[in-house]
Amino acid sequence: MTATRTTQMTEMTWTAVCAVDAIPLEGGVAALVDGQAVAVFRTHDGSVHALGNIDPFSQTSVLSRGIVGSRGDAPVVSSPMYKQAFDLRTGRCLDDDSAGVPAYDVAVVDGRVLVGAPREAT
């Protein structure tokens, strides 16, 4: 799925990606945001998160097809390649402290998912 329009919200550029209902619960979709491959996920409670879609271990654009779940209290996606888990809130790899992916700001407005800029790494 590609970005369809850009909207200004509080001095940040947001890219409309899709309707929130287009993302299956505990699933993800891929989008192109400012030329970057982004994976947008919806957890079992309806929360929406966005991470870089490139798996840092295989260098393939596959995280949007990963398994969404939780590890402890952290919502995660497990890569379909080598199964490393990434925290959906931060992008940090829970299986290897040296790896991670960018985490993006996300908003849902009028049923549409908007993806903003990548957040600073934590």
NUVEX-745958 format. One line per 10 residues: their letters; for each residue x negated, y, z negated of C-alpha. Coordinates in nm, 4 decimals, padded with zeros to 6 digits, always signed. Last residue first. Layout:
# residues N
a	X,Y,Z; ...
This chain:
# residues 122
taerpagvlv	-01.5639,+00.5302,-02.2699; -01.6014,+00.6061,-01.8992; -01.4592,+00.9413,-01.7922; -01.1200,+00.9050,-01.6307; -01.0691,+00.8515,-01.2576; -00.8495,+01.1187,-01.1051; -00.4762,+01.0929,-01.0665; -00.2400,+00.8138,-00.9642; +00.1338,+00.8797,-00.9342; +00.3866,+00.5983,-00.9633
rgdvvavdya	+00.7371,+00.6991,-00.8546; +01.0528,+00.6359,-01.0622; +01.1275,+01.0050,-01.1074; +00.7756,+01.0631,-01.2352; +00.5507,+00.7785,-01.3529; +00.2021,+00.8984,-01.4417; -00.1398,+00.7372,-01.4129; -00.4927,+00.8578,-01.4943; -00.7494,+00.6219,-01.3480; -00.9831,+00.3637,-01.5040
pvgasdddlc	-01.3107,+00.3035,-01.3204; -01.4492,-00.0515,-01.3290; -01.6637,-00.2269,-01.5848; -01.9858,-00.4135,-01.6422; -02.2730,-00.4163,-01.8922; -02.0529,-00.5271,-02.1826; -01.9783,-00.8590,-02.0073; -01.6682,-01.0617,-02.0952; -01.4381,-00.7779,-02.2030; -01.5154,-00.5785,-01.8883
rgtrldfaqk	-01.4306,-00.2147,-01.9563; -01.1738,-00.0581,-01.7217; -01.0459,+00.1602,-02.0069; -00.6729,+00.1037,-02.0556; -00.6390,-00.2024,-01.8288; -00.9173,-00.3816,-02.0184; -01.0949,-00.6021,-01.7639; -01.1119,-00.9822,-01.7983; -01.3705,-01.1839,-01.6046; -01.2029,-01.4664,-01.4066
ympssvvpad	-01.4749,-01.5274,-01.1432; -01.2806,-01.4341,-00.8284; -00.9155,-01.3771,-00.9247; -01.0307,-01.1128,-01.1720; -00.8513,-01.1209,-01.5037; -00.6378,-00.8154,-01.5741; -00.6043,-00.6999,-01.9303; -00.3732,-00.5390,-02.1869; -00.5704,-00.5226,-02.5131; -00.4026,-00.6218,-02.8415
grsgvigrsl	-00.5743,-00.9615,-02.8554; -00.6450,-01.0443,-02.4949; -00.3469,-00.9582,-02.2837; -00.1889,-01.0480,-01.9532; -00.2221,-00.9604,-01.5871; -00.3726,-01.2239,-01.3551; -00.5651,-01.0707,-01.0669; -00.4381,-00.9768,-00.7210; -00.4943,-00.6029,-00.7767; -00.8497,-00.6933,-00.8820
vstqsfpdin	-00.9391,-00.8100,-00.5304; -01.1518,-00.5582,-00.3391; -01.4728,-00.7615,-00.3285; -01.8099,-00.6796,-00.4853; -01.8173,-01.0287,-00.6424; -01.9248,-00.9248,-00.9929; -01.8113,-00.5611,-00.9868; -01.4580,-00.6561,-00.8732; -01.3501,-00.3601,-00.6596; -00.9904,-00.2474,-00.7243
glahvsgdht	-01.0771,+00.0530,-00.9418; -00.8248,+00.0621,-01.2221; -00.4700,+00.1899,-01.2640; -00.2235,+00.1305,-01.5468; +00.1575,+00.1262,-01.5745; +00.3439,+00.0227,-01.8892; +00.6623,-00.1792,-01.8233; +00.6426,-00.3936,-02.1399; +00.5238,-00.7007,-01.9446; +00.2459,-00.4936,-01.7839
rfvavaqgdv	+00.2600,-00.3015,-01.4572; -00.0631,-00.2732,-01.2586; -00.2123,-00.0361,-01.0005; -00.5360,-00.1425,-00.8277; -00.7340,+00.1360,-00.6607; -00.9531,+00.1275,-00.3499; -01.1024,+00.4767,-00.3139; -01.0578,+00.7131,-00.0181; -00.8765,+00.9759,-00.2244; -00.6414,+00.7053,-00.3510
laavggelpi	-00.5963,+00.3924,-00.1370; -00.3577,+00.1501,-00.3010; -00.3508,-00.2132,-00.4116; -00.0597,-00.3630,-00.6029; -00.0437,-00.5386,-00.9375; +00.1410,-00.7909,-01.1465; +00.2640,-00.8550,-01.4997; +00.6019,-00.7083,-01.4037; +00.6051,-00.6724,-01.0259; +00.5005,-00.3368,-00.8829
advacvatwt	+00.7577,-00.2132,-00.6307; +00.9822,-00.1106,-00.9241; +00.7391,+00.1725,-01.0055; +00.8020,+00.3148,-00.6595; +00.4771,+00.3546,-00.4700; +00.1438,+00.5383,-00.4562; +00.2082,+00.9091,-00.5003; -00.1311,+01.0778,-00.5323; -00.1870,+01.3251,-00.8144; -00.4099,+01.6302,-00.7963
metmqttrta	-00.4725,+01.7779,-01.1370; -00.3939,+02.1352,-01.2460; -00.0878,+02.0346,-01.4502; +00.0860,+01.8321,-01.1790; +00.0158,+01.9044,-00.8101; +00.1459,+01.6409,-00.5675; -00.0292,+01.4402,-00.2961; +00.1569,+01.2271,-00.0475; +00.1832,+00.8749,+00.0923; -00.0946,+00.6783,-00.0716
tm	-00.1451,+00.3403,+00.0865; +00.0000,+00.0000,+00.0000
